[in-house]
Amino acid sequence: MSLEPFQKSAALSLGVELELQLVNTHDYDLAPYAEDMLRLMEKMPLPGAVVPEMTSSMIEVSTGVCKSSSEVLGQLSQIRDALVKSADKLNIAVVGGGTHPFQQWHERRIYDKPRFRELSELYGYLSKQFTIFGQHVHVGCPDANTALLTLHRMSRYIPHFIALSASSPFVQGQDTAFDSARLNSVFAFPLSGRAPFALNWNEFKVYFDKMTHTGVVKSMKDFYWDIRPKPEFGTIEVRVFDTPVTIERAAALSAFVQSLAAWFMQDQPFMPTEDDYLVYTYNRFQACRFGMEAAYVDPSTGQHMPLREHILLTLGQVDRHAVSLGASAFIHMLQNSAQQSENDARWLRECQGKESLMAEVVRQAALRFRGGTALA
């Protein structure tokens, strides 16, 4: 199969996908209600889409094409309100977060759809372990070469995205000591990690053709890279975010991606190189493990500094672009988080410290998702 041509899209346009948990309101474990939720959601006129995911206790929602992060929040708000209404009818709840704190992966059911059955046959138990929940942010690029250049520039900021979105400290009832344990599950897949270093579309097409020739991949969907081009949309897709506990944080993360992309496209602040990737896996691990308290190695200078400081430095660098994009409030929200070393992983741990019971942590997270008041 040949690589699709890179479609035209409006530069800096946004699209956001969120994978969400469906839990019962008895013990707040995951519940296989995806089909029922999809049936109810079909009847509601909404922006974007609501679709099934790998296992039957999760769904994915997506916005339409948005011009701004404020529009992202507006669309997510409509979708969230419809989800909450439908969930209430089914006596279940919808929850954010990158992992469910205490679900057992072996109890999950693969959603009955040909692609999911095929993946389950290929990946075995990893498919059920893929009951993890991420946010994907698409940003529009004017052409294919700009997309690849933006992708490799943005790779330096993967740790920033991980630390700001981290919301998966618990797995199967245990504190993993990671802020984002979700990404450890993603890394188990053979075609995960980073995209190959190609700065023009012809080079990338050569790589893609070689991979399809091996029979290992059939389409771009088979790559689970941290950032991947989406030629059919004319975007690049950032895939390392844990699903936040609130849609406001999801919109703020999309504002950060858009502001970074504007900085890259308009100011051309640096040229990426293959050597940027020498510290890529180290920086990524640090952010997953320690979140805001991670160490960060600047790939261009080799300087070591606290990731939190580099996040604040970067947010300052993109602030001018955020102003022109109407995203200042969201960037300030992330600045406050970095100054306080706060993310959703910390909130979940604090909640667990107060409540002890993991089920109560999930109940509090469900309240936060719907816009209610939670204790922590």
C-alpha positions as CSV (number, residue, x, y, z in Angstrom):
1,M,0.0,0.0,0.0
2,S,1.4,3.4,-0.9
3,L,1.6,6.4,1.3
4,E,-1.4,8.7,1.1
5,P,-0.7,12.2,-0.3
6,F,-0.5,14.9,2.4
7,Q,-3.9,16.8,2.3
8,K,-4.2,20.5,2.6
9,S,-5.3,21.8,6.0
10,A,-5.5,25.2,7.7
11,A,-2.1,25.9,9.4
12,L,-2.5,25.7,13.2
13,S,-6.0,24.2,13.1
14,L,-6.7,21.9,16.0
15,G,-8.4,18.6,16.6
16,V,-8.5,16.7,20.0
17,E,-9.3,13.1,20.8
18,L,-9.9,11.8,24.3
19,E,-10.1,8.2,25.4
20,L,-12.4,7.9,28.4
21,Q,-13.2,5.4,31.1
22,L,-16.7,4.0,31.7
23,V,-17.3,2.9,35.3
24,N,-20.2,1.5,37.2
25,T,-21.5,3.6,40.2
26,H,-21.5,0.6,42.6
27,D,-17.8,0.0,43.1
28,Y,-16.4,2.3,40.4
29,D,-14.7,-0.4,38.5
30,L,-14.7,-0.3,34.7
31,A,-17.9,-1.4,33.1
32,P,-18.5,-2.8,29.6
33,Y,-21.0,-0.2,28.5
34,A,-19.5,1.2,25.3
35,E,-22.2,-0.1,23.1
36,D,-25.0,1.3,25.2
37,M,-23.2,4.7,25.4
38,L,-22.7,4.8,21.7
39,R,-26.3,4.0,21.0
40,L,-27.5,6.9,23.3
41,M,-24.9,9.3,21.9
42,E,-25.9,8.6,18.3
43,K,-29.3,10.3,19.0
44,M,-27.6,13.6,20.0
45,P,-26.4,16.2,17.4
46,L,-22.9,16.9,18.5
47,P,-19.6,18.3,17.0
48,G,-17.0,15.7,16.3
49,A,-17.5,12.0,16.9
50,V,-17.9,9.3,19.6
51,V,-16.5,5.9,18.7
52,P,-15.6,2.6,20.3
53,E,-12.1,1.8,21.5
54,M,-10.1,-1.5,22.0
55,T,-12.0,-2.8,25.0
56,S,-15.7,-2.4,25.8
57,S,-15.2,-0.3,29.0
58,M,-13.8,2.7,27.0
59,I,-14.8,5.1,24.3
60,E,-13.1,7.8,22.3
61,V,-14.5,11.2,21.7
62,S,-13.1,13.7,19.2
63,T,-13.8,17.3,18.3
64,G,-14.3,18.6,14.8
65,V,-11.7,20.9,13.2
66,C,-11.2,23.9,15.5
67,K,-9.5,27.2,15.0
68,S,-8.6,27.8,18.6
69,S,-8.2,26.1,22.0
70,S,-11.3,28.0,23.2
71,E,-13.3,26.3,20.4
72,V,-11.8,23.0,21.5
73,L,-13.1,23.6,25.0
74,G,-16.5,24.6,23.6
75,Q,-16.8,21.4,21.6
76,L,-15.5,19.2,24.4
77,S,-18.0,20.8,26.8
78,Q,-20.9,19.9,24.6
79,I,-19.7,16.4,24.2
80,R,-18.9,16.0,27.9
81,D,-22.4,17.2,28.9
82,A,-24.0,14.7,26.5
83,L,-21.8,11.9,27.8
84,V,-22.7,12.7,31.4
85,K,-26.4,12.8,30.5
86,S,-26.2,9.4,28.7
87,A,-24.1,7.9,31.5
88,D,-26.7,9.0,34.1
89,K,-29.4,7.2,32.2
90,L,-27.3,4.0,32.3
91,N,-26.3,4.5,36.0
92,I,-22.6,4.6,35.1
93,A,-20.0,7.4,35.2
94,V,-17.5,8.8,32.7
95,V,-13.9,9.4,34.0
96,G,-10.7,10.9,32.7
97,G,-7.2,9.9,33.8
98,G,-4.6,7.8,31.9
99,T,-5.3,4.5,33.8
100,H,-8.1,3.2,35.8
101,P,-6.6,2.9,39.3
102,F,-7.6,-0.7,40.2
103,Q,-9.1,-2.5,37.1
104,Q,-7.7,-6.0,36.3
105,W,-6.7,-6.2,32.7
106,H,-7.7,-9.9,32.3
107,E,-11.3,-9.0,33.0
108,R,-11.6,-6.7,30.0
109,R,-13.5,-7.6,26.8
110,I,-12.2,-6.7,23.3
111,Y,-14.8,-4.6,21.6
112,D,-16.4,-6.5,18.7
113,K,-15.0,-4.7,15.7
114,P,-12.8,-6.4,13.0
115,R,-9.8,-4.2,13.5
116,F,-9.8,-4.7,17.3
117,R,-10.2,-8.5,16.8
118,E,-7.3,-8.5,14.4
119,L,-5.1,-6.5,16.9
120,S,-6.1,-8.8,19.7
121,E,-5.0,-11.9,17.7
122,L,-1.7,-10.2,16.8
123,Y,-0.8,-8.7,20.2
124,G,-2.4,-11.2,22.6
125,Y,-2.7,-10.0,26.2
126,L,-1.2,-6.6,25.3
127,S,-4.5,-5.7,23.7
128,K,-6.4,-6.0,27.0
129,Q,-3.5,-4.2,28.7
130,F,-4.2,-1.4,26.2
131,T,-7.1,-0.4,28.4
132,I,-5.3,2.8,29.0
133,F,-6.5,6.3,28.2
134,G,-4.7,9.0,26.2
135,Q,-5.4,12.4,24.6
136,H,-4.3,13.0,21.1
137,V,-3.8,16.5,19.6
138,H,-3.8,17.1,15.9
139,V,-2.3,20.4,14.6
140,G,-2.8,21.5,11.0
141,C,0.3,22.0,8.8
142,P,0.3,23.8,5.4
143,D,2.3,21.1,3.6
144,A,4.1,17.8,4.1
145,N,7.6,19.2,4.6
146,T,6.4,21.7,7.2
147,A,4.6,18.8,9.0
148,L,7.9,16.8,9.3
149,L,9.9,19.8,10.4
150,T,7.3,20.6,13.0
151,L,7.1,17.0,14.2
152,H,10.9,16.8,14.8
153,R,11.0,20.2,16.5
154,M,8.1,19.2,18.7
155,S,9.9,16.0,19.7
156,R,12.1,18.1,22.0
157,Y,9.0,18.9,24.1
158,I,7.7,15.4,24.5
159,P,8.8,15.4,28.2
160,H,6.9,18.7,28.8
161,F,3.7,17.2,27.4
162,I,4.1,14.1,29.5
163,A,4.7,15.9,32.8
164,L,1.8,18.4,32.2
165,S,-0.7,15.7,31.3
166,A,0.5,12.9,33.6
167,S,-2.6,11.2,35.3
168,S,-1.7,7.5,35.6
169,P,0.1,6.9,38.9
170,F,-2.0,3.8,39.8
171,V,-2.1,0.4,38.0
172,Q,-4.1,-2.6,39.3
173,G,-4.5,-1.1,42.8
174,Q,-0.8,-0.2,43.2
175,D,1.0,3.2,43.2
176,T,3.6,2.6,40.4
177,A,5.8,5.5,41.6
178,F,5.4,6.8,38.0
179,D,3.4,9.9,37.2
180,S,2.6,8.4,33.8
181,A,2.6,4.6,33.9
182,R,0.3,4.5,30.9
183,L,3.2,5.1,28.5
184,N,5.0,2.0,29.7
185,S,2.2,0.0,28.2
186,V,2.5,1.9,24.9
187,F,6.2,1.2,24.8
188,A,5.5,-2.5,24.8
189,F,4.3,-2.3,21.2
190,P,6.9,-2.9,18.5
191,L,6.2,0.1,16.4
192,S,6.1,2.7,19.2
193,G,8.7,5.3,20.1
194,R,9.9,8.0,17.8
195,A,9.4,8.7,14.1
196,P,12.4,8.2,11.7
197,F,14.4,11.4,11.1
198,A,13.2,12.6,7.7
199,L,12.7,16.3,7.0
200,N,11.1,16.0,3.6
201,W,8.1,14.0,2.4
202,N,10.1,12.1,-0.3
203,E,12.5,10.7,2.3
204,F,9.6,9.8,4.5
205,K,7.9,8.1,1.6
206,V,11.0,6.0,0.9
207,Y,11.0,4.8,4.6
208,F,7.2,4.1,4.4
209,D,7.6,2.1,1.2
210,K,10.4,0.0,2.7
211,M,8.3,-0.7,5.8
212,T,5.2,-1.7,3.8
213,H,7.5,-3.9,1.5
214,T,8.5,-5.9,4.6
215,G,4.8,-6.6,5.3
216,V,5.1,-5.3,8.9
217,V,2.9,-2.3,8.3
218,K,0.0,-1.6,6.0
219,S,-0.9,2.0,6.9
220,M,0.1,4.9,9.1
221,K,-2.3,3.5,11.7
222,D,0.2,0.7,12.4
223,F,2.8,3.2,13.8
224,Y,2.3,3.9,17.5
225,W,4.8,6.8,17.5
226,D,4.8,9.5,20.1
227,I,4.1,12.0,17.2
228,R,3.1,10.8,13.8
229,P,2.1,12.5,10.5
230,K,-1.6,12.1,9.5
231,P,-1.5,12.8,5.8
232,E,-5.2,12.2,5.3
233,F,-6.0,15.1,7.7
234,G,-3.0,17.3,6.8
235,T,-1.8,17.3,10.4
236,I,0.7,15.9,12.8
237,E,-0.7,14.0,15.8
238,V,0.8,14.3,19.3
239,R,0.0,11.1,21.2
240,V,1.9,11.1,24.5
241,F,-0.7,12.9,26.7
242,D,-2.5,11.0,29.4
243,T,-6.2,11.8,29.2
244,P,-6.6,14.6,31.8
245,V,-9.1,14.5,34.6
246,T,-10.8,17.6,33.3
247,I,-11.7,18.9,29.8
248,E,-10.3,22.3,30.7
249,R,-6.8,20.8,31.1
250,A,-7.3,18.9,27.8
251,A,-8.0,22.2,26.1
252,A,-5.0,23.9,27.7
253,L,-2.7,21.1,26.4
254,S,-4.1,21.7,22.9
255,A,-3.3,25.4,23.4
256,F,0.3,24.5,24.2
257,V,0.7,22.4,21.1
258,Q,-0.8,25.1,18.9
259,S,1.3,27.8,20.4
260,L,4.5,25.7,20.0
261,A,3.6,25.0,16.4
262,A,3.0,28.7,15.7
263,W,6.5,29.5,17.2
264,F,8.1,26.8,15.0
265,M,6.3,27.8,11.8
266,Q,6.6,31.6,12.2
267,D,10.0,32.0,14.0
268,Q,11.9,28.9,12.9
269,P,13.7,29.0,16.3
270,F,16.1,26.0,15.6
271,M,16.7,23.2,13.2
272,P,16.2,19.7,14.5
273,T,18.9,17.1,14.0
274,E,19.2,13.4,14.4
275,D,21.4,14.1,17.5
276,D,18.3,15.5,19.3
277,Y,17.2,11.9,19.8
278,L,20.4,10.9,21.8
279,V,18.6,12.0,25.0
280,Y,15.1,11.4,23.8
281,T,14.4,8.1,25.6
282,Y,16.1,9.4,28.8
283,N,14.1,12.6,28.9
284,R,10.9,10.6,28.1
285,F,11.6,8.2,31.0
286,Q,12.3,11.0,33.4
287,A,9.0,12.7,32.7
288,C,7.0,9.5,33.0
289,R,8.7,8.6,36.2
290,F,9.0,11.9,38.0
291,G,6.5,14.2,36.2
292,M,7.2,17.9,37.1
293,E,10.1,16.8,39.3
294,A,12.0,15.2,36.4
295,A,15.4,16.2,35.1
296,Y,15.7,17.5,31.5
297,V,18.7,17.3,29.2
298,D,18.6,20.0,26.6
299,P,19.4,18.2,23.3
300,S,21.1,21.1,21.7
301,T,23.4,22.1,24.6
302,G,23.6,19.0,26.8
303,Q,22.6,21.2,29.8
304,H,20.8,19.4,32.7
305,M,18.0,21.4,34.4
306,P,14.8,20.6,36.2
307,L,12.1,19.9,33.6
308,R,9.7,22.2,35.5
309,E,12.1,25.1,34.8
310,H,12.3,24.2,31.1
311,I,8.5,24.0,30.9
312,L,8.3,27.6,32.3
313,L,11.0,28.8,30.0
314,T,9.2,27.3,27.0
315,L,5.8,28.7,28.0
316,G,7.4,32.1,28.2
317,Q,8.9,31.6,24.7
318,V,5.5,30.8,23.2
319,D,3.5,33.4,25.1
320,R,3.5,36.0,22.3
321,H,2.0,33.4,19.9
322,A,-0.5,32.3,22.5
323,V,-1.7,35.9,22.8
324,S,-2.3,36.1,19.0
325,L,-4.1,32.7,19.1
326,G,-6.4,33.7,22.0
327,A,-4.8,31.0,24.2
328,S,-3.2,33.1,26.9
329,A,-5.5,31.9,29.7
330,F,-4.7,28.3,29.0
331,I,-0.9,29.0,28.8
332,H,-1.2,30.8,32.2
333,M,-3.1,27.8,33.6
334,L,-0.1,25.6,32.6
335,Q,2.4,28.1,34.0
336,N,0.6,28.0,37.4
337,S,0.8,24.1,37.2
338,A,4.5,24.2,36.5
339,Q,5.2,26.8,39.2
340,Q,3.3,24.6,41.8
341,S,4.6,21.3,40.4
342,E,1.0,20.3,40.0
343,N,-0.5,17.8,37.6
344,D,-3.4,15.3,37.7
345,A,-1.1,12.5,39.0
346,R,-0.4,14.6,42.1
347,W,-4.1,15.3,42.5
348,L,-5.0,11.6,42.3
349,R,-2.3,10.7,44.8
350,E,-3.5,13.5,47.2
351,C,-7.0,12.2,46.8
352,Q,-5.9,8.7,47.5
353,G,-4.0,9.9,50.6
354,K,-7.2,11.4,52.0
355,E,-9.6,8.7,51.0
356,S,-7.6,5.5,51.1
357,L,-10.2,3.6,49.0
358,M,-9.3,3.6,45.3
359,A,-13.1,3.5,44.5
360,E,-13.5,6.8,46.2
361,V,-10.6,8.3,44.1
362,V,-12.5,7.2,40.9
363,R,-15.7,8.7,42.2
364,Q,-14.0,12.0,42.9
365,A,-12.4,11.9,39.4
366,A,-15.9,11.3,37.9
367,L,-17.2,14.3,39.8
368,R,-14.3,16.4,38.4
369,F,-14.9,15.3,34.9
370,R,-18.5,16.3,35.0
371,G,-17.6,19.7,36.4
372,G,-18.6,18.9,40.0
373,T,-16.7,19.7,43.1
374,A,-14.3,17.1,44.4
375,L,-12.7,17.0,47.8
376,A,-9.0,17.4,46.9
